[in-house]
Amino acid sequence: MTARALIVGAARSGSGKTSVSVGLMRALARRGLVVRGAKSGPDYIDPGFHAAATGAPGVNLDTWAMPPDLIDRLAAAQAADADVLVVESAMGLFDGIAAAPGRSGAAADLARRFGLPVLLILEVSGQSQTAAAIARGFATHDPDVRIAGVILNQVASPRHERLVRDALAPLGLPVVGAVHRNPDMALPERHLGLVQAREHAALEAFIDRLADVMADALDLDAVLALAAPLAPRDGATAALLPPPGQRVAVAEDAAFSFVYPHLVQHWRTQGAELVPFSPLADEGPDPTCDACWLPGGYPELHAGRIAAADGFRQGLARFAADRPVHGECGGFMVLGRAFEDADGVTHEMTGLLGHVTSFARRKMNLGYRQARLLADSPIGPKGATVRGHEFHYSRLVEPGNDAPLAELFDGAGNPLGPSGARRGRVSGTFFHAIAAG
């Protein structure tokens, strides 16, 4: 069995894609359907909400970072044994980077590749007839991307809804629902986007409220009728990063949580055992493990606790003496000598690498990255190319004297210079690895 699928898209971020997608997933699951979620692009937070709504892991489908055969493999695996697959678009439906056809990172790439219909969210606050012009633009922009239906969001009143519906009627695009303004639907945010699902107070009750709203606002039968079969394709996993060890200690708590679901699934499929530990609980990596992974997250919000976690820091130092330790983004920051928090207070970090980072002197770093590795590391052998993504506000204020881990390039191939650091068996980078290049 393979799922029927559709893409939930919009004109921009902040249009309500996540709230609608999560509520729709749960509302459909209540009908007894097996529902799965996917996220276009590199976002590592939304798949956690998809998992909470469906009871099964989400997945990223990133057409820039992942080769087509890996996209095929991951999409087929997510659709297998499911009735419905809801793919949530990142940013705007057509937003990606200039790249080879089908490799821009936009959700529109997935619509073209799999022939998936798009359910377009129109955020109509402050407009009425203009919504029809926006919908017409989406419907005609690319003949290979089919806008199958429309959801109105942020509707102010029954009169407002009627005006927008009347304006859309000549286009022939079915309006499958209208979500009226509801402050209870807002998902809390911070500097990297949504607050993680694991941190959301009363998450189950919140998702159930979203499902109640969607069940009332949308014609779920019409939504299901718009979904199209996701035809299975042959795929390959050659581009997936191999597990860094067979028994891998993985930091996991409110400070360390950004691990891509496709990597975790692949590592387990390859026979690796993932052993979680919590630096915030002053735990070090399990000494029976043969590798340690410090993922990204929000260590900048917990710098004082990390600095005071002597058991974690000493345990990590002992581990790193003879086994590999790798840190991504937040993990890389913690591997450094020190970190300056938002208030300008400097906290001692693990010192396994020599750099110093600051959240007080912040600068947004955002975009796709290609890394050519300068040495063997847990993310690949020397000379390999890895594709990934960088999104952080902390900046390097003292580079230290360690050797760089990689030569870095942006998504278009423009050189960004040496990046990351390595010392002995310890390595780290600001970018999150997604797949081999």
C-alpha positions, -999 to 999 in steps of 0.1 A, spaced: 0 0 0 12 35 -7 -4 67 5 -24 94 -13 -5 126 -8 -8 163 -11 14 194 -4 3 222 20 18 253 5 15 291 9 29 324 -4 53 328 25 64 318 60 39 328 87 8 319 67 -3 291 90 12 261 72 23 243 103 -9 249 123 -30 237 94 -8 207 85 -6 195 121 -43 200 128 -51 183 95 -29 153 102 -45 147 136 -80 153 123 -75 127 95 -60 103 120 -91 105 141 -110 91 112 -89 59 115 -66 67 87 -29 60 89 -13 95 84 23 105 79 40 138 76 69 152 56 86 186 54 102 201 23 136 217 29 159 215 58 137 226 88 144 203 118 116 216 141 84 209 121 90 172 117 88 169 155 53 184 154 44 160 125 56 131 147 35 142 176 4 146 154 7 113 137 24 91 162 52 82 137 85 100 128 84 128 102 110 132 74 127 159 55 125 159 17 151 184 6 156 185 -31 188 206 -29 206 187 -3 194 152 -13 199 136 -47 167 126 -65 171 89 -58 173 95 -21 142 118 -23 125 89 -40 136 64 -14 126 86 16 92 96 1 84 59 -7 93 48 28 72 75 44 42 66 22 45 29 27 18 14 49 1 48 51 -33 61 39 -24 98 37 9 117 34 8 154 42 38 173 29 43 207 45 61 233 24 89 254 37 86 291 32 67 299 0 58 271 -23 83 282 -50 110 295 -27 144 278 -32 177 287 -46 190 290 -82 200 254 -90 197 226 -115 161 218 -125 143 200 -96 171 207 -72 162 241 -58 150 230 -23 115 243 -30 84 223 -23 74 230 -59 102 205 -69 83 178 -50 50 187 -67 66 183 -101 86 152 -94 57 132 -79 28 149 -96 14 159 -62 -15 184 -59 -10 215 -38 -35 227 -12 -28 264 -11 -32 284 22 -43 319 15 -36 342 45 -63 367 38 -60 391 67 -63 427 54 -75 417 19 -105 403 1 -106 404 -38 -68 406 -39 -67 370 -26 -81 360 -60 -51 377 -78 -27 358 -56 -45 325 -62 -45 331 -99 -8 338 -99 -1 305 -81 -24 286 -104 -7 299 -136 29 303 -125 41 268 -134 20 244 -155 37 215 -139 26 225 -104 -11 220 -99 -30 240 -73 -58 217 -65 -76 236 -38 -75 265 -14 -78 270 24 -86 305 36 -67 315 68 -71 344 92 -106 351 81 -120 380 101 -158 374 98 -185 356 78 -188 386 56 -150 386 50 -152 349 41 -180 355 16 -162 383 -1 -131 362 -6 -150 331 -18 -169 353 -43 -137 367 -56 -122 332 -60 -153 316 -76 -144 325 -113 -110 308 -110 -126 274 -106 -103 265 -76 -123 247 -49 -122 264 -15 -121 234 9 -124 255 41 -119 287 59 -101 291 92 -112 322 112 -89 341 134 -81 322 165 -53 332 188 -54 298 205 -39 283 173 -6 303 175 25 282 179 51 298 202 83 310 185 118 320 193 149 331 173 153 299 153 115 296 145 90 276 164 96 264 199 103 226 196 75 202 200 91 186 230 91 219 249 55 228 241 34 227 273 4 203 270 14 194 235 -13 167 230 -41 190 241 -28 217 218 -27 194 188 -62 182 196 -74 218 196 -58 223 162 -76 191 150 -109 204 164 -105 236 145 -96 219 112 -124 194 115 -148 223 119 -133 246 93 -123 222 65 -143 198 44 -121 168 51 -138 147 25 -129 173 -1 -93 174 11 -90 137 8 -105 138 -27 -78 162 -38 -50 140 -27 -33 119 -54 -16 85 -52 22 88 -45 35 63 -71 64 44 -56 98 49 -73 130 30 -71 154 49 -48 188 45 -32 204 53 2 240 58 -10 239 95 -1 229 89 35 256 95 60 268 63 76 265 60 114 295 75 132 297 43 153 278 11 161 269 24 196 265 61 195 260 84 225 237 112 214 231 143 235 193 147 239 175 174 260 162 209 257 197 222 246 205 194 221 178 181 199 183 190 162 188 156 146 173 148 112 149 119 113 162 104 81 197 102 97 185 85 129 164 60 109 193 52 86 218 48 115 194 23 132 188 5 99 226 0 97 226 -16 131 237 13 151 223 17 187 217 53 198 222 59 235 208 92 247 223 113 275 215 147 289 242 173 294 216 195 312 212 167 337 250 166 341 253 133 323 283 124 302 283 100 272 279 63 281 315 50 283 305 18 265 297 38 233 322 41 205 312 76 192 295 107 205 272 131 186 264 166 200 235 179 178 224 214 175 196 229 196 195 258 220 226 257 242 226 295 241 195 294 264 212 271 289 249 282 289 251 286 327 238 251 333 261 236 308 291 255 323 282 241 357 277 205 345 311 192 356 301 156 353 292 162 316 323 181 308 347 157 325 329 126 311 330 141 275 368 148 279 375 112 290 354 99 261 372 122 235 406 109 246 402 78 225 369 80 206 353 104 181 332 133 192 314 155 167 293 186 173 269 204 150 260 241 154 250 242 191 271 211 197 300 229 180 296 259 203 297 237 234 329 220 222 346 253 222 365 271 250 338 296 260 305 310 251 291 345 256 253 345 263 227 371 254 235 392 285 272 394 276 282 369 304 310 345 293 307 308 303 334 282 302 325 254 278 342 220 274 374 234 258 379 203 235 382 228 207 397 263 210 371 287 196 349 311 214 313 320 203 289 347 212 251 351 212 254 387 225 272 398 193 248 380 172 246 377 134 221 356 114 237 329 93 213 311 71 215 290 40 225 258 22 261 247 26 285 224 6 315 212 26 346 195 12 361 177 41 397 182 49 401 152 71 383 120 81 354 127 104 321 113 117 303 130 87 326 115 60 361 107 48 387 132 37 379 147 3 342 139 5 316 165 -1 286 169 23 255 190 17 238 206 46 223 237 61 233 265 84 209 285 106 221 303 137 226 337 153 257 330 174 289 340 158 326 330 161 344 358 180 377 339 185 385 312 160 411 294 180 441 275 166 425 242 156 427 229 120 396 235 100 373 206 93 362 216 58 363 241 30 328 256 28 307 268 -1 272 282 -3 244 266 -22 255 282 -54 290 270 -50 306 303 -40 335 298 -16 330 308 20 365 297 33 376 273 59 350 261 84 346 241 115 375 228 136 392 195 145 416 185 172 425 148 178 393 129 176 371 159 182 354 178 153 326 203 148 309 226 124 282 253 124 264 235 96 240 206 99 249 177 76 220 163 55 234 140 28 266 132 9 271 154 -21 
